[in-house]
Amino acid sequence: MLKNFMAGVWRRLPIGLRRMTIRLTNTKFTVTSAGVIFNREGKVLLLKHRFRPGSGWGLPGGFLKPDEQPLDGLQRELREEIALELDLDQVEIFWARSFKRPRQIEIIFCATTRNEPSLQSIEVESALWFSCDNLPAGLPKDQKSLVERAVEKRWV
């Protein structure tokens, strides 16, 4: 009886108030998107970020803005950082993973491109294509594993 009453009250609340209540009562986390991006020769694109821990090498990507779809976020990051455009008919969700610290979900795409990267941001020191069997030293193990999985699945 009480549950039905509460459900009726909930349904009568303005949609904005319901959304605000849901946001305030649910856990918070960040969402990022990244790409295992290949060129026509089957080489993978890696970026060396100035502010990334370790060697700085990693997959391109970044944090999503509020209400931004993961692929849109990846495309925005690629344009802002290296002026790169994806072949939209050659993009698919490849992997998703979550991290406890930081509280984050990452959606990873496999994609191809026909153009070359051109540095656009002070965040990126270098954008280079690597043969899958000659990845740079210092590339985090988890990202190296993602590249290897993409190659194994014959994505390229």
C-alpha positions in Angstrom: 0.0 0.0 0.0 2.7 2.4 1.0 4.8 1.4 -2.1 1.9 2.2 -4.4 1.3 5.6 -2.7 5.0 6.5 -3.0 5.0 5.4 -6.6 2.0 7.6 -7.3 3.7 10.6 -5.6 6.9 10.0 -7.6 5.1 9.9 -11.0 3.4 13.2 -10.2 6.6 15.0 -9.4 7.9 17.3 -12.2 10.5 15.5 -14.4 13.2 18.0 -13.4 12.8 17.2 -9.8 12.8 13.5 -10.4 16.1 13.8 -12.4 17.7 15.9 -9.7 16.7 13.4 -7.0 18.2 10.6 -9.0 21.4 12.5 -9.6 21.8 13.4 -5.9 21.1 9.9 -4.6 23.2 7.9 -7.0 27.0 7.4 -7.0 29.1 9.7 -9.1 31.8 8.6 -11.5 33.5 9.9 -14.6 33.2 8.5 -18.1 35.9 8.5 -20.7 36.2 7.3 -24.3 39.4 6.2 -26.0 40.3 4.8 -29.4 42.5 2.1 -30.8 42.9 3.9 -34.1 44.6 2.3 -37.1 45.8 3.8 -40.4 45.6 2.2 -43.8 48.9 0.4 -43.2 47.6 -1.2 -40.0 49.7 0.9 -37.6 48.2 2.1 -34.4 48.1 5.8 -33.3 49.5 6.6 -29.8 49.8 10.0 -28.2 52.5 11.2 -25.8 50.7 13.6 -23.4 52.7 16.1 -21.4 50.5 15.6 -18.4 49.9 11.8 -18.5 51.8 9.9 -15.7 54.6 7.6 -16.6 56.1 7.8 -20.0 53.2 9.8 -21.3 52.3 7.3 -24.1 48.8 6.1 -24.4 45.7 5.7 -26.5 43.9 8.9 -27.7 40.8 9.9 -25.8 39.5 11.8 -22.9 36.7 12.7 -20.5 33.2 13.1 -21.8 31.3 16.4 -21.3 27.9 16.3 -19.6 25.3 14.8 -22.0 28.0 13.9 -24.6 27.8 10.5 -26.3 31.0 8.4 -26.1 31.8 8.5 -29.8 31.1 12.2 -30.0 33.5 12.7 -27.1 36.2 10.7 -28.8 35.7 12.6 -32.0 35.9 15.9 -30.1 39.1 15.0 -28.3 40.7 13.9 -31.6 39.8 17.1 -33.3 40.9 19.3 -30.4 44.2 17.5 -29.8 45.4 16.3 -33.2 42.9 17.4 -35.9 42.1 13.8 -36.7 38.9 12.6 -38.3 37.6 9.0 -38.1 36.1 6.9 -40.9 32.7 6.7 -39.3 31.8 3.6 -41.3 34.9 2.0 -39.7 34.1 2.6 -36.0 32.8 0.2 -33.5 32.7 -0.2 -29.7 35.6 -2.6 -28.9 35.8 -2.7 -25.1 34.5 -1.2 -21.9 36.0 -1.3 -18.5 35.6 0.2 -15.1 38.1 1.5 -12.5 37.6 1.8 -8.8 40.2 4.5 -8.4 39.5 6.8 -10.0 35.8 5.9 -10.1 35.6 5.8 -13.9 34.1 3.9 -16.8 36.0 3.9 -20.1 34.5 3.0 -23.4 37.0 2.0 -26.0 36.4 2.1 -29.8 38.3 0.6 -32.7 38.5 2.8 -35.7 40.4 3.7 -38.8 41.4 7.1 -40.3 42.7 8.3 -43.6 44.3 11.5 -42.5 47.4 12.2 -40.5 47.5 13.7 -37.0 48.4 17.4 -36.6 49.2 18.7 -33.1 46.6 21.2 -32.0 47.0 21.2 -28.2 49.8 21.9 -25.7 48.6 18.7 -23.9 50.0 16.5 -26.7 53.8 16.4 -27.2 53.7 13.8 -29.9 51.3 11.8 -32.1 52.9 8.8 -33.9 51.9 5.7 -35.7 53.4 2.4 -34.4 53.7 -1.0 -35.8 51.7 -3.3 -33.4 54.8 -5.4 -32.8 56.9 -2.3 -32.0 54.9 -0.3 -29.4 56.8 2.3 -27.4 58.5 1.5 -24.1 56.4 2.9 -21.3 53.0 2.2 -22.9 50.9 1.0 -20.0 50.4 -2.7 -19.9 46.6 -2.5 -20.0 46.7 -0.3 -23.1 49.3 -2.5 -24.8 46.9 -5.4 -24.1 44.0 -3.5 -25.7 46.1 -2.9 -28.9 47.1 -6.6 -29.0 43.4 -7.7 -28.6 42.3 -5.4 -31.4 45.0 -6.9 -33.7 44.1 -10.4 -32.7 40.4 -9.8 -33.6 41.7 -8.8 -37.0 40.2 -5.4 -36.7 42.8 -4.1 -39.1 
